[in-house]
Amino acid sequence: MKRLRVYADTSVFGGCFDNEFKDASLKFFKAVAEGKFTLVVSAAIAEELNNAPDKVQSVLDNIPNDYFEYHEVTDAMESLRDAYIKAGILDKRSDADALHVASATILNADMIISWNFKHIVHFEKIRGFNAINQLHGYKSILIYSPMEVVVL
């Protein structure tokens, strides 16, 4: 069976240390460490993690290399991010969130998971992201919260 490639934004890493999001976040990363998913990480996530507390940065330490992919941010990702902003799906202040969605799309991840219900895991935003993806020749991307991906 094919292992799903999942782009988890930084909120999922931080969620490991938040009472509300802890259980699902930890269960997701445990599933990755057990080989149930491949974690897709962009340089945008790595940069955000570098500015996070040490305990949040350490979440990646438990992921075996076989279940982890790292990718640099490309011009195509930045172009798609800009298209989301130009279309008004997100504004310039949320360009990091737009870059996460663009990165997952360009990297052909099976899904994005996030705790960001304002800018990413929101039905109107998801429809907008996917409309722009299709206009630019990319496939639609599934977007969920970690609770929808793991069984608690």
N, C-alpha and C positions, 0 to 999 in steps of 0.2 A: 504494500500500500504506500502511495506517495505521501511523504511527510510534507505538511503544509508549511509554506514560508510566510512568516508573520512579521510585519513591521510594527513594533511596539514603540510608541512615542515616549518621551521622557516622563510623562505623567504616570506611566505604568511602573517605571523604576521607582519613582518617589512614592507611589502608592503602597509599596512594600512597607512603608514606615508611617502610614496614615491609618488611623483606626477604622475609618469608613471603607477604605479600599484595600486594606492589608490582605485579607483572606484570598480574594480573587487574584491579586497581583502575585502573591507568593505561590499560589497554586499554578499560575501560568508559568512562572520562571522554573518551578519544579518540573513541570511537564516538558519544558524546553531542555532542561538538564537531563531528563530521562529519554530524550530523543523523539518525543511526540511531535515537536515542532522544530523548525529551523528559525532562529531569530535573525532577522534582517536589520542591520544597523547602518545608518548613513553617518557620514562625517558630521552632519548637523546634530544628530543625537550625541555623538561623541563630544562635540564642542559644548553642548548644554550640560552633559554629565561632568565635564571638567570643571564647571562652575557650581556644581552641586556639592552637598556635604559628602564627606568620605564614605559614609555608610550607604548612600545612594549609588556612588561610583562603584562600590564593592559588589553590587548585584551582578555585574558582568563577570566577576571573578569565578562564579560558580557555573558558568556555561562552558561546556567542553567545546573545543575548536570545531569538532565535527558537526555541531549544531548551531553554528554561528557564522554569519557572513558580514563582512565589513565592506562598505563601498564609499568612495569619494563622491562628493556632490559634483554633478556635471552641468554643463551649459544647458542641456535638455531639461534637467530638473528645475533649474532657475527660470528657464523660459516658461515652463508649465506653471510654476509658482506665480510668475508675473501674469499669466493668462487668467488664473483664478482671481487675482487681485483686480485686474482690469475689468473682469466681468462683474465685480462687486460681490463675489461670494464671501470674501474676506477683505478687510482693508489693510493698508500698508503696515499698520501696527501689529497685525497678526501674520506677518510674512513668514515667521518661523513655523507657524502651524501650516500655512500653505505649502511651505517647502517640505514638510513631513509627508503631506498627502502626495505632492508631486514626486517625491523620492520613491515612495512605495509604489506609485503607479509606474514610473519609469523602470524601476527594478523588477517589475512584474511580480510583486508580492501577491500572495493569495488574499491577504487581508491586512488591514491596519487595526490595531487595538489601541484604545486611548480612554482616559478618564476625562478628556476635555469635551464636555457636553455643550459648551458654548460655540466652539469653533470647528470641531471635527465630528464628534458623534452626535449629529443633529440632523434630523431628516431633511430639512431644507438645504443644509450645507452639502449633505451627501448627494442629493439630486443635482445640485449645482456643480460639484466636483466632477461627477460622472458625465454631465452634459458637456463640460469643457473637455474632458478626456476624450469623449467620442468625437467632438469637433476637431481635435488634434490627432485623431487616429489611434488613440490608446483604448484599451479595454476598460470597462467599469471596474471600480475597486470596491470590495466589501469593507465596511467600516463598522466595528462593534466595540462595545466595552469589554473588558476582560471577563466580566460576569457572564456574558453571553457565549464565551468561548470555552470556559472551564466549568465543570460541574462542582459546585461547592459541597 
